[in-house]
Amino acid sequence: MTIQDWGITYEDLEPHYDRFEYLCGTSGTAGNLRGKIMDGGNPFEGPRSRPYPTPAQAQPFSHTLFGKAARELGYKPFPQPSGNLSQAYTNPLGMRLGPCTYCGFCEWFGCGNYSKASPQTTILPHLIRKSNFSLRDNSEVVRINVDRSGKRATGVTFVDSSGEEWEQQADLVILSAYTMFNVQLLLHSQIGQPYDPVTNTGVVGRNYTHQTISSVNGFFDSKKFNFNPFIASGSIGMCVDEFNGDNFDHGPHGFVGGGYVGQVQTGARPIESTLVPPGTPAWGADWKKAVKDNYLSTVKPGTGVHGSFYAYRDIYLDLDPAYKDRFGRPLMRITMDLKENEIKQNKFLTDKFAEIIKAMGAEKLAVQYRTAPYDITTYQTTHLNGGAIMGADPKTSVLNKYLQSWDVPNLFVMGASAFPQNAGYNPTLTVGALAYWSAAAIRNQYLKNPGRLVDA
């Protein structure tokens, strides 16, 4: 493993976590308010300075039943914090969001009610009113330009929808694409030394990580249970955190890391949600009957187990030697597989999750462990991390603790590409907090005295 410290503490980030939650209007129940453990929330969370901006969403039947079963097993379930708002909310920028209507078409779709925290609802309408803000859609940056010294960015080159190439000059460049594209642009722009897994030298592409997830489908007696699974939002559920991070003793289990587990069914769209019990034919009349009989009485977590994924020397990103994109540039290549540690961790978490689903009253279970080799045909989240990581040493990181490039001081790189490894949580909140943390450093330190904010 090549796990390493982030270079900052939770205490550094907490004000920025808070600011991002209040931008989004996040719905949730505090579990640790200024060090005091609160009933109904996650008792394992770090201390927060104030409650969530909006209360937790009301939980549908299957989620409530999961919470009851978890409590009876001795756990402390809590409602999953949500970017789907439980009530109307106006954020600090004056953007107004409506309450979620539990339409069931959410996590992969836009929201007609303005009930979901996304750039279109929380910040873009505010920005486009500013005279010094411009947005270029249908454009793709293909290169970060640097001067002859290679130590200063001069702007970016981008291509518009007609295929014409343009140069945008800049005194400060903030790279904030998706994880893979952040790394690809750094490599194409020859900023930072590419990682070499053989010699374990270089930094760009190093410490790429995924997320170790799995699920357990529960089939209940249709005469006794009607879950109406089509009533849901994109981030709703009841979770337990007893098996995340250092919340439990790993000694007897033979792995490090962990994750949270929860009944987080986010909707049951009829074409996607045709779950049938084990042993059902894969097609034909019996299959159709099983779909009909089980649709309303099946618990189908979106991803019930969200586990950590630690960094390894031989898991990395680099430029593909054969495949190219539409501009003739090498595509990003992922070299990875699931390791013994993550497989053991996942089995442990999945069995704990299955235990709770069984306690809910499920007659049959379909347990889906995460195993090697990695299978790209099975959806395993898009929570990809690392490749342009932050840290305290330029020999093992691309960025310093303010997300500033060690090599090009007027370049800052935002996003989950900065994560040295993936913890047992989803990345969005930390991505937002790090962006606010970096922006504060840019405004309060860099703009007053441009240059390196941390000595190497």
JOHU-V163829 format. One line per field, one symbol per residue. ss: DSSP state (H for helix, E for strand, - for the rest). phi: phi as a letter, one per 20 degrees, with the letter a starting at -180 (. if undefined). A space follows every 50 residues. Layout:
BEGIN
ss = ???
phi = ???
END
This chain:
BEGIN
ss = ---------HHHHHHHHHHHHHHH--E----EE--EE----------E-- ---E------HHHHHHHHHHHH-----EE--E-E----EE-----EE--- --E------------E--HHHH-HHHH------------EEEEEEE---- --EEEEEEE-----EEEEE---EEE---HHHHHHHHHH-----E-E---- E--E----E--EEEEEEEE------------E-----EEE---------- --------EEEEE---------------------HHHHHHHHHHHHHEEE ----EEE-E------EEEEEEEEE-----EEEEEE----HHHHHHHHHHH HHHHHHHHHH---EEEEE----------------E----E--------E- ---EE-----EEE--HHH---E-----HHHHHHHHHHHHHHHHHHH---- ------
phi = .cfbfencdgffegfeggfffffemgeadfdbdlnefdfndefefffdeb fgfcffffefffffffgfffffenecfbffgceeefbfbdegenfddeff dlfndbfdcfdfelddfbgfddbfffffeefedccdelccfdaeecfffm dbfdqcdcdefeneecddfbebddecefgffgfgffffeldneffcffel cncfoflfcdbecabcedddffedccelffeacfbcrdcccfddlefbee gfdmbdnradcaecfdpcffffddfcfgnfgfanfffffffffdgeddec fgbfdddfbeecgddadbeffdecefenegffdddabfegffffgfffff ffffffffffofeccdecfecefgdffdfcmdeecnoceerdcffcbece femeffecfecdceoffeffadfecfegffgfffffgffffffecfffbg qfecff
END
